[in-house]
Structures are given as structure tokens and as C-alpha cells.
Amino acid sequence: MMMEELWSHVGSTMGGLMFIYAMFKQFFPYHLQDYFEKYFKKMVSFVYPYVEITFDEFTGERMKRSEAYSAIKTYLSNKSSAFAKRLKADVVKDSQSVVLSMDYNEEVTDEFQGVKVWWSARRTLPNTKRISWYPADDEKKFYKLTVHKRHRELITESYVSHVLKEGKAIATKNRQRKLYSNSPSDSWYGYKRSKWSNVVFEHPATFDTLAMDANKKEEIKNDLIKFSKGKDYYSRIGKAWKRGYLLYGPPGTGKSSMIAAMANLMDYDVYDLELTAVKDNTELKRLLIDTSNKSIVVIEDIDCSLDLTGQREKKKENDSDEKELDPVAKKEKEDEKKGSKVTLSGLLNCIDGLWSACGGERIIIFTTNYVEKLDPALIRRGRMDKHIEMSYCCFDAFKVLAKNYLEIDSNPLFGEIERLLGETKMTPADVAENLMPKSDYDKEETCLERLIEALKAAKEEAIKKAEEEARVKAEKEEKQKQQSEKEEKEKEQSAKEVKEVKENGVAAEEVKENGVAAKEVKENGVSTKE
């Protein structure tokens, strides 16, 4: 009976407290609730012997996900799957396994140098009640670390650093490199908000398979390795730890393969930045802030992405002119207004200004087929530190392709191919296409002979094109010469006519003057007679 009465008293007491708390949250003014909770926590702190540290998911006004939060999540993943009673399961793409993590309000323990600590995953929901398709839009997630206050110094000075270091090491070891593409800003906010969408980066290109001059490849590799080890050097000279590469050359010369080879050598993620999907300079900054360290940011065909010369046509603001436009023209004008407003100065500020220091160990690559079209300010040294020309196929590049496609290092036909490559221009992509066996019956000689025929055809076509250009040029010069002679004759004829007119005018003036003189003589004669 005594136990039953005790439990009944406990139950009624708990029920009463819960009722009081519910009434307090429901009817007590919100601004007074904050004060009450503040002083209540101070009172509790006198008897509560633990210290609590929170690690929020987002920092900097939600502009960037906290690296500490990600590292802690990775660090706790194994402990969560082993000891937590409630787990969350996420399916990894292209895998049969699942990733387990600690569910909200669940707690796991850890031990460091004999000190026991408690980790818990928490989230806070918005106070305002609203109907939304995205229920997690405004929730705030965080991890809470609890430890006895007598171990405060050990935890803050050593344990937290240990957790972050271990978490980053585990993430680096287990991570899959990703290829990212920027999402339109409309999808940045919501239940699955993300500025970048990604797939696993599985491009097989390496510097060994890259078709280009061997000395140039070695130079680029050494430059990249030197950069990856240059954290202290860049800090000492006062520069952001980044490096820019400009890849330029005709289509089909291997610019994209070069980017993949760089990423595989450095073990970096790749961010493919599509400028036409970025509305303005502010969005561009937010995107670049959201990129990770150890990454390559790529803007391909930058000469075609946007007009970055600062000489855009000024838009007319006269409504009367817009009303006179036909519906098709109005639609085109509206699309133009909705287009990207990224400016040259905004891009320069992101790659070389103050914002370029937000992150480290980052490579920025521009590619273009027409380097002469780019603004000199965009590609000067310090922004694009190294300019790499991706040219037509040379004999060194051909030998790499022959090794890749046919698995041969030499052949009697190599001599003729070397001679033809020196006499004509063919891109590595075209050479590779001719070397690739088209059936199981194609042998080495068949592929090499096909390449020789293609090179001869390209040489003949180049000769014909050169002759045609010479003929057109000669005809144009002849036409210009004839036009020039015609204009010269017209000028001479015009000058002759002007001269004759002037002479006739002088003669007429003399006749007129003689007539006046005769008239005066006649009048004088009449006067004398009188």
C-alpha cells in the first residue's frame, strides 16, 4: 500500500507540474517567458554540475554549413550505430548499404583520457505555426556536448580539437569525390535545400592517359603538387591559398580531360559553375562560399557564358516603347530582364578579391576556345596564374593515344604518322577516334592506316582551304585595286570638271567686267558729246 500511495502521489505531482508548464507556455507572455527561463537556468546552474556546449549546423547567417557540425556527425557515426537505441537510416546512392546516425533527442557516451562525456542530437522547431510543404525549412539542428564542469579545461582545449580532427580524417578517408553543379536559386530553400546538386565523380582521366607533350604534362603536375603543399608559403606571402588556371585552345584538344586529370591527381571535388544560372553577384558569392576546401571550381567556355566585358547594351525604360513591341519581342525582352546580372567586377571580386579568401586549397579553372575574346583584366597573372595552351596533336600526344587505344609503343607506321602530324593539324579527339577499333577484327595496322588516311585527307583539305583562301584574298585585293583605280579616276575627273568650271567662271567674269567697262565708256562718250 505504501508503494502504491507513493507512486500515486508522484503521478499526481508530475501531472500537476505538466499542467502548470502547459499553462505557462500557452498563456504567459513570450517576452516574460524569456526572462523567467533565463533566471530559472541561473538558479539551476548552482546545483547542476555539468557544462553544455552546442554546435549548430549553420554558421554565418546560414550562409555556410558548419565544418564542426559535419566533423562531429562523422565522428559519432560509428558510436551511434553501436550504442544508440534510436537511429536514423539514410540510403547511400548506388549502394546496397545504409548510413546510420543518431536520431534526434538520442544520447551516446564517449570517453577521453578517462573522462566521460555525453553527446546528443537536438533540433528546435519554429515557434510560429504554419502550413508548409517543407516542414524542415526553419528547423535548427545542433549537437550538444555535456561534461562535468571540473573537466571543462580538458574538454575545451583538447577533446573538442580531437573530435574535429578525427572527424575530418574519417570523412577524408571514406569520402567519395563529387562532381557538383549549381542549382537555380529557387531551389536553395525548402525541405531539401541545396545550392549544389552532385553526382559521384568517376572520370577515369589521368596525366598518364592525357594526350599532350610530356614535358608540359610534367610541368603542370609539378605546379599542382607544389600548390597542394603551399599552405604555409601562401600564408607567409599574404595571399589566399588558391591558384588559377586558364585552359585555351581549339575544340577537341582535351581541356575537359585536363580538368579531370587535375582532380584525380589532387583528389579534389569538382564544382562546375554555370554562370547563366546565377542571377546576380550576391548569389555568386553565396555559391562560392558553399564550396568545400580541396576543390576545383570550373567555368567552362567562359567567353560564351556571359557578356563580361562591361559593355552590355543599356536597357530602355520607356514604357511607351515596350507597348509598341509585338508579343514575341516583348517575350524576348522579359527573358533578357530575367537573365543573369553577374558583372565582370562581381566575378573578379569572387576569384581575386576579399571573398576569394573564404576557404583554402582551392583551384579555379577557366576554359575557352577563343582567348582573344576575354577581357585582359579577367585573365591577368594573379587571377589566372598559369595559362595552358591545349594545342593540336603532336607526336608525343599520339604515342600516348596509341598506348591507350592500341596498347602499342612502336610500329613501322609511326614514322609516316610523325611526318604527317608535323605537316597538318588534327585535334587529339580526332586522332583518338581514328585509332579506336571499330570491330573485334580491327588490328593495329588497320587503325594506324585509317589514321594515316585521315591525316592525308586533312592535309589535302588544308591545302585546298589555303588555296581557296589565297584565291579569295587575291580576288579581294584585285577588287580593292580596281575600286581604288576607279575612285582615283573619279577624283581626277571631278577635279578636271571643277577646274573647267572655275576657268569658265573667270572668263564669264572678265566678259562681264568688259561689258561694264564698255557701258561706262559709252556713257562717258554721251556725256562729252553733251
Buried (B, 14 or more C-beta within 10 A) or exposed (E): EEEEEEEEEEEEEEEEEEEEEEEEEEEEEEEEEEEEEEEEEEEEEEEEEEBEBEBBBBBEEEEBBBBBBBBBBBBBBEBBBEBBEEBBEEEEEEEEEEBBBBBEEBBBEBEBEEBEBBBBBBEEEEEEEEEEEEEEEBEEBBBBBBBEEEBEEBBBEEBBEEBBEBBBEBBEEEEBBBBBBBBEBEEBEEEEEBBBEBEEBEBEBEBEBBBBBBEBBEEBBEBBEEBBEBEEEBEEEEBBBBBBBBBBBBEBBBBBBBBBBBBBBBEBBBBBBBBEBBBEBEBBBBBBBBBBEBBBBBBBBBBEBBBBEEEEEEEEEEEEEEEEEEEEEEEEBEEEEEEBBBBBEBBBBBBBBEBBEBBEBBBBBBBBBEBEEBBEBBBEEEBBBBBBEBBBBBBBBBBBBBBBBBEEEEEEBBEBBBEBBEEBBBBBBBBBBBBBBEEEEBEBEBBBBBBBEBBBEBBEEBEEEEEEEEEEEEEEEEEEEEEEEEEEEEEEEEEEEEEEEEEEEEEEEEEEEEEEEEEEEEEEEEEEEE
